[in-house]
């Protein structure tokens, strides 16, 4: 992979430090094309180990209202796939592994191999594909192999043990555990099924495999990050960062709020249980 560290080495470094990795998400083009780059860089400077760049999509059925608001702003601002690659390139230049999180339709429309080629050329680490199943992902699996990209699929509370095994077998980089049923978004408390999902996912992995499991469930503060970090390999935060930008009275204050939240979350994943 071109660019900085890989996702695997980022998780390994965090594990060697006795902590979970901190993974931050923002859509490309939000609040503006360059504003999203500045915010993602601020997240890296504050302590995010891995960055997910969202590809704005007109029908984000799996996203909560906060992410939908951000994606809508990005689309109104004219965000396109080319802006996603531009953002990835700028963020990957920091040395933080940078993934794209996207619904499958835009990739399919762009051309799977062409998308993989252009993502790799931009220094991207791979794709997170929330609505793609392994059974339907043959073209993507081949393209990921051809361009040395990570492929991150999602597991959920509803996933059977057999389903967990099938999904983890094709993942590379990490496994994304979505512990809340329904849409994403910041929550006031950590879901009680989260730790069990992480445990089941680890047990379902093929013999000899030890992929890290990152958990996304709506973490919004350092205390929740510490709670998740006690049992997951990675803590994934998106809506809370977006909310700081949406609520800020100015772009400068938005960046400051993002940086402060990142520092709080980074301290949280470093707390000893």
C-alpha positions in Angstrom: 0.0 0.0 0.0 1.2 3.5 -0.8 1.1 6.3 1.8 1.8 5.9 5.5 1.2 3.0 7.9 -1.3 0.4 7.0 -4.4 -0.2 9.0 -2.9 -3.4 10.4 0.2 -1.6 11.7 -1.9 1.1 13.2 -3.9 -1.4 15.2 -0.7 -3.3 16.1 0.9 -0.1 17.4 -2.1 0.7 19.5 -2.1 -2.9 20.8 1.6 -2.7 21.7 0.8 0.4 23.7 -1.9 -1.6 25.6 -4.8 0.4 24.2 -7.5 0.4 21.5 -7.0 2.2 18.2 -9.1 5.4 17.7 -10.8 5.5 14.3 -12.5 8.7 13.2 -15.0 9.2 10.4 -16.0 12.3 8.3 -17.7 12.6 4.9 -15.7 14.1 2.1 -16.9 17.6 1.2 -18.3 18.4 4.7 -18.5 21.1 5.8 -16.6 22.0 2.6 -14.1 20.3 0.3 -11.1 21.8 2.0 -12.9 21.9 5.4 -13.2 18.2 5.5 -9.5 17.8 4.9 -8.7 20.3 7.6 -11.1 18.5 10.1 -9.7 15.1 9.3 -6.1 16.3 9.8 -7.2 17.9 13.1 -8.5 14.5 14.1 -5.2 12.9 13.3 -3.3 15.5 15.2 -5.6 15.0 18.2 -4.8 11.3 18.3 -6.9 9.3 15.7 -5.0 6.3 14.5 -7.1 5.6 11.4 -9.4 7.9 9.4 -12.5 6.9 7.5 -13.6 9.2 4.7 -17.3 8.9 3.8 -18.3 9.0 0.1 -21.4 11.2 0.1 -24.4 9.3 -1.3 -27.9 10.5 -2.0 -29.7 7.6 -0.3 -27.9 6.9 3.0 -30.4 4.5 4.5 -28.1 3.1 7.1 -26.9 6.4 8.5 -28.5 8.4 11.4 -29.7 12.0 11.1 -26.4 13.6 12.0 -24.4 11.9 9.3 -27.4 12.4 6.9 -27.2 16.1 7.5 -23.5 16.2 6.8 -23.8 14.1 3.7 -26.6 16.4 2.5 -24.4 19.5 3.0 -21.6 17.8 1.1 -23.9 16.9 -1.8 -25.4 20.4 -2.0 -21.8 21.7 -2.0 -21.1 19.6 -5.1 -19.0 16.8 -3.6 -18.1 14.1 -6.1 -16.1 10.9 -6.2 -13.1 12.9 -7.3 -13.3 14.9 -4.1 -13.2 11.7 -2.1 -9.9 10.7 -3.7 -8.6 14.2 -3.2 -9.5 14.1 0.5 -8.0 10.6 0.9 -4.7 11.7 -0.7 -4.5 14.8 1.6 -5.3 12.9 4.8 -3.1 9.9 4.0 -0.2 12.3 3.6 -0.4 12.8 7.4 0.7 9.1 7.7 -2.6 8.0 9.1 -4.1 5.0 7.2 -7.1 6.3 5.4 -10.1 4.2 4.4 -13.2 5.1 2.3 -16.6 4.1 3.7 -19.2 3.9 1.0 -22.4 2.3 -0.1 -21.8 -0.1 -2.9 -23.7 1.6 -5.7 -21.3 4.4 -6.3 -18.4 2.0 -6.6 -20.3 -0.3 -8.9 -21.2 2.7 -11.1 -17.6 4.0 -11.2 -16.3 0.6 -12.0 -15.0 -1.6 -9.3 -11.4 -2.1 -10.6 -11.1 1.5 -11.6 -12.3 2.6 -8.1 -9.8 0.4 -6.5 -7.0 1.6 -8.8 -7.8 5.3 -8.1 -8.1 4.7 -4.4 -4.8 3.0 -4.3 -3.2 5.8 -6.4 -4.5 8.3 -3.8 -2.8 6.4 -1.0 -6.0 5.0 0.4 -5.8 1.9 2.6 -9.0 0.2 1.5 -12.8 0.2 1.6 -15.5 -0.2 4.3 -18.6 -1.5 2.6 -21.6 -1.5 4.9 -24.2 -2.8 2.4 -22.0 -5.3 0.5 -22.2 -9.0 1.4 -19.2 -11.3 0.7 -21.4 -13.4 -1.6 -22.0 -10.3 -3.8 -18.5 -9.0 -3.4 -16.5 -11.1 -5.8 -15.4 -8.2 -8.0 -14.4 -6.2 -5.0 -12.4 -9.0 -3.4 -10.5 -9.5 -6.7 -9.9 -5.7 -7.1 -8.7 -5.4 -3.5 -6.2 -8.2 -4.0 -5.0 -6.7 -7.3 -4.4 -3.3 -5.8 -3.4 -4.4 -2.2 -6.3 -2.8 -0.5 -8.0 -3.7 2.8 -11.6 -4.8 2.7 -13.7 -4.2 5.8 -17.1 -5.8 6.1 -19.7 -5.2 8.8 -21.0 -7.6 11.4 -24.0 -6.9 13.6 -25.8 -8.2 16.7 -28.2 -10.1 14.4 -25.3 -12.0 12.6 -25.3 -15.7 13.3 -22.1 -17.5 14.1 -22.0 -18.9 10.6 -22.4 -15.4 9.2 -19.7 -14.1 11.4 -17.3 -16.8 10.2 -18.1 -16.0 6.5 -17.7 -12.3 6.9 -14.5 -12.4 9.0 -12.9 -14.8 6.5 -13.0 -12.2 3.7 -12.1 -9.1 5.9 -8.6 -7.6 5.8 -7.5 -4.7 8.0 -10.1 -5.1 10.6 -13.7 -6.2 11.2 -16.3 -3.5 11.7 -18.7 -4.4 14.5 -21.9 -2.4 14.4 -23.4 -3.1 17.8 -26.6 -1.1 17.6 -29.5 -2.4 15.6 -30.7 0.2 13.1 -29.0 3.4 12.1 -25.7 4.9 13.3 -25.4 7.9 15.6 -24.1 9.0 19.0 -25.8 7.4 22.0 -26.0 8.3 25.6 -24.8 4.9 26.9 -22.9 2.0 25.5 -25.1 -0.8 24.3 -24.9 -3.9 26.5 -24.7 -6.3 23.6 -21.5 -4.7 22.3 -18.9 -6.7 24.3 -20.7 -9.9 23.4 -20.7 -9.1 19.7 -16.9 -8.5 19.8 -16.4 -11.7 21.7 -18.5 -13.7 19.2 -16.7 -12.1 16.2 -13.3 -13.1 17.5 -14.4 -16.7 18.2 -15.9 -17.0 14.7 -12.6 -16.1 12.9 -10.9 -18.8 10.9 -8.2 -20.8 12.7 -5.0 -18.9 12.9 -6.7 -15.5 12.0 -6.5 -12.7 14.4 -8.1 -9.6 12.9 -8.7 -6.6 15.1 -12.4 -5.8 15.8 -13.4 -2.2 15.7 -16.7 -1.2 17.3 -19.0 1.5 16.0 -22.0 2.3 18.2 -22.2 6.0 18.7 -19.5 6.8 21.1 -19.6 10.5 21.9 -17.2 11.2 24.8 -14.0 10.0 26.5 -15.8 7.9 29.1 -17.6 5.9 26.5 -14.4 5.5 24.5 -12.7 4.1 27.6 -15.6 1.7 28.1 -15.5 0.4 24.6 -11.7 0.3 24.6 -11.8 -2.2 27.5 -13.1 -4.9 25.2 -12.7 -3.9 21.5 -9.5 -3.4 19.5 -10.8 -0.2 18.0 -13.2 2.6 18.9 -15.0 4.1 15.9 -16.4 7.6 16.2 -18.2 9.6 13.5 -21.4 11.3 14.5 -19.8 13.1 17.5 -17.1 14.7 15.3 -19.8 15.7 12.8 -22.0 17.2 15.5 -19.1 19.4 16.6 -18.8 20.8 13.1 -22.6 21.2 12.6 -22.9 23.1 15.9 -19.9 25.4 15.6 -20.6 29.0 14.9 -17.6 29.3 12.6 -15.2 27.0 10.7 -12.3 27.9 13.0 -14.4 27.1 16.1 -15.5 23.8 14.4 -11.9 22.7 14.0 -11.1 23.6 17.6 -14.1 21.6 18.8 -13.1 18.6 16.6 -9.5 18.7 18.0 -10.7 18.9 21.6 -13.1 15.9 21.1 -10.3 14.0 19.4 -8.0 14.6 22.4 -10.7 13.6 24.8 -11.4 10.4 22.9 -7.6 9.6 22.5 -7.2 10.0 26.3 -10.2 7.7 26.7 -8.8 4.8 24.7 -5.7 5.1 26.8 -7.4 4.7 30.1 -6.6 1.5 32.0 -9.7 -0.5 33.0 
